[in-house]
Amino acid sequence: MGKLEQNSRKKAKRKNLQRVILETVAFTGVLGVGLLAPNVIKSLTKLSVISKQRQREYIGSSASKMVKKGLMKFNGKYYELTTLGEKRLRRWKFAGFKLQKPKRWDGKWRVLIFDIPEKLKKTRNYLTTLLKQAGFVRLQDSVWVYPHDCEDVIALLKIDFGIGKYLLYLIVEELENDRYLQEEFSLLK
């Protein structure tokens, strides 16, 4: 295995470790140092993210790095999530998110139209990546379509990314030449 592959795996393991620690802290609200290690160790052992010999070292190092990044606070006795940590955790959860599909299509298209300024290019690119992962289909550069209700998720994205004024959610009853979209979403019977 080459060095690039090894580095990539190390980064992925670190990210998984940070995610498990953040989720553990988020789940319990505030977590004492004595409680952090056993809970996280059990999770990480099951996921085989870290070796058993160096578990506490990895967890302590990762937790202190997250404190330096501003994702958590350490108050001498316990760790707690910061607003930045909560935001990062929500983004990680969005990254793996798949929208629920009802059994029957209601015949309406959900259309997202956005005009996010160039100064927020990174956010715009991340949003388009999330839309692709969630199953949206691109109609035009800033126009995406989905056949099922997704208003709650879009509202969360608007709030989380702070792009509410740049993003419109439409419910469209008819869309010209939508047969290819129906095929794309397997809606034809």
C-alpha positions, 0 to 999 in steps of 0.5 A, spaced: 500 500 500 502 506 498 503 512 502 497 516 499 493 510 501 496 510 508 495 517 509 488 517 506 486 512 511 489 515 517 485 521 516 479 517 515 480 514 522 481 521 525 475 524 522 471 517 525 474 518 531 472 526 532 465 524 530 464 519 535 467 523 540 462 529 538 456 524 538 458 522 545 458 529 547 452 531 544 448 525 546 449 526 553 450 534 553 456 534 558 461 529 559 466 528 564 473 526 562 472 519 566 466 517 562 468 520 556 474 514 555 470 508 556 464 510 552 468 512 546 472 506 547 467 501 546 464 505 540 471 505 537 473 498 538 466 496 535 468 500 529 475 498 529 478 505 528 483 505 533 488 499 536 487 497 543 494 499 545 493 506 544 486 508 545 486 513 551 492 516 547 488 517 541 482 519 544 485 524 549 489 527 543 483 527 538 479 531 544 484 536 545 485 537 538 477 538 538 478 543 543 483 547 540 479 547 533 473 550 538 469 544 537 468 542 544 470 546 551 474 543 557 472 546 563 477 542 568 472 536 569 468 535 563 467 536 555 461 540 552 460 541 545 460 548 542 456 551 537 461 550 532 461 543 534 454 542 534 454 545 527 460 540 524 456 534 527 450 536 523 454 537 517 457 530 518 450 528 519 447 531 513 453 528 509 450 521 510 443 523 509 438 520 505 431 522 504 425 518 505 421 516 499 413 515 500 410 509 497 406 513 492 408 519 489 403 525 489 404 528 482 408 534 485 415 536 484 419 539 489 424 544 486 430 548 489 432 554 486 438 558 489 442 564 487 448 564 492 453 569 492 460 568 490 463 570 496 459 563 499 462 559 493 464 554 498 457 553 501 454 553 495 459 547 492 457 543 499 450 544 498 450 542 491 454 536 493 449 534 499 443 535 494 446 530 489 447 525 495 440 526 497 438 524 490 436 531 487 436 531 480 439 538 477 435 541 472 440 547 471 446 550 474 442 552 480 435 549 479 434 542 483 428 537 483 426 532 487 419 528 487 417 528 494 416 532 500 423 535 503 421 541 506 423 540 513 430 538 511 431 544 506 429 548 512 434 545 516 439 547 511 437 554 510 438 555 517 445 551 518 448 554 512 445 561 513 442 561 506 435 562 507 434 568 503 438 565 497 434 559 497 427 558 494 423 551 495 417 551 490 412 545 490 410 545 482 404 541 480 406 540 472 413 541 469 414 541 462 417 535 459 418 531 466 418 524 463 425 523 463 425 525 471 419 520 472 424 515 469 430 518 473 426 517 480 423 510 477 416 513 478 413 510 471 409 504 472 
